[in-house]
Amino acid sequence: IGSMHTTGALMLARFILNHRIAATHRTVQIDGINAEWANTDNALFVGQKSQAQATLRCSSDDKNIYFLVEVLDKEISQDDYVSIFLSPAAGDGQLNSDAYRIRVSHSGLKSADIYAGGWRSATDMDVSVSSSYDGTISNNSDTDNGYLVEIAVPKSQFNLSSGDLLVNLSLFDTQGGEDAISSTSSKSTAAWVPISF
């Protein structure tokens, strides 16, 4: 439930977060600027354990899946990052070799990994990333605003026979630790959120 005071009235709204989302159809320029995402309503959210909070939005066109990560963080650290876990919806609900993890930070791509009994570098994964930030990295003498990251991954990287892709979002903040939609130590994808295209 959210509330906002306006002149002579109190506005109330009920929001449902971290549910099935539909990817907006658009082609995104991967430039670290979120202007073309203005009309994207659906988002995933993490950020209950610390002052840092992250949202994930998704778009797609015929060739690519696009993600926008926006992190609100008053104290950006060199060691802060966001992980996006991706797996096709088809399967037995367990991590397998169709699952990927993309780690990004204020400086762009940290790693692209594939699941092979554990997370291993996916050297052949085609991923484009651009980032920007507003603040001073690892300097707590001022207040930062946060960072954003745009990501493009070709649809051909995934087995999307079911039409849905499951996603788990994790935020690591040096002050608050890890916060995620679903436990990142679990091998189950049952609590991951479906994205439809």
DABEL-V463778 format. One record per helix or strand. SS is the DSSP state (a for helix, b for strand). FROM is the first residue (numbers start at 1). LEN is the number of residues. Records with the same first field share a line. If there is no record, write none. Layout:
BEGIN
SS = FROM-LEN + FROM-LEN
END
This chain:
BEGIN
b = 2-5 + 9-5 + 21-2 + 24-2 + 44-3 + 53-8 + 64-9 + 81-8 + 94-1 + 100-6 + 108-8 + 119-3 + 127-8 + 146-9 + 164-10 + 177-4 + 188-1 + 193-4
a = 35-3 + 155-3
END
